[in-house]
């Protein structure tokens, strides 16, 4: 019994030591030292490339939580629906919205209007990597498959949260009125959660969204969309590959702790708290 207890105490001490070490690592150190197993390659079949005047914006879709919107957006991209359209609405600190401002273009294979997917209902609770502490907009919040998410008390209703860089579908007053008009959130807009379908996030290229014109200039086309394609379809011209940190990995769990505890020597006040939109999922170009 004494030997068993000693072994248990040793194990607990080792765990405590490892936890303390993890707490003392900065976010940068955690990311740079993360093992290969802590990362996943992004499937190019689930990546949209939005081409703007200043460069490309790469967007990972979220078919787990919004399969209908992810599929419809790929159909629209593949038929060239967005070629020559524009990002016609830019509200500073809010969203950049694009699509068919005239509402006159008819899709060929994609649908103009599809049922809303505000949240994903599951028969059993869906396991997420949690962010501890109160969330003013949901009972639970955390990460699932590389996306910031939230859940109700039962954990059987899960939705992607409106953090900076999310890709979502604009709509009218009717819930099921969206289908082609997308937007990218410029800052967190959590009050929109469960009011609009969120179905992706920007992996790279937010700077090109920020460079968009705020207002139309006389005699010039306004924020023209050169094209939107599925990355897998243009691999001979664009071999861009990305990886994101597995949000259920130990490295990412350590990253959440580091973002909350702020172990860097520079910090004087440490709130010991972080919200789901303040933990950016590490993303790298391969």
Secondary structure, DSSP 4 states (H G I P E B T S, - for coil): -HHHHHHHHHHHHHHHHHHHHHHHS-HHHHHHH--GGGEEEPPGGGEEEEEETTEEEEEEE-TTT-HHHHHHHHHHHHTTTTTT-EEEEE-TTSEEEEE-TTS----SSS-SS----SSEE-SSPPP-EE--S--TT-SEEEEETTEEEEE-TTS-EEEE---TTEEEE---SSTT--SS-EEEESS--GGGTTTS-EEEEEEE-HHHHHTS-SS--TTS--SB--EEEEGGGGTTT----EEEE-TTSHHHHHHHHHHHH--STT-S-------GGGSPPPEEE-
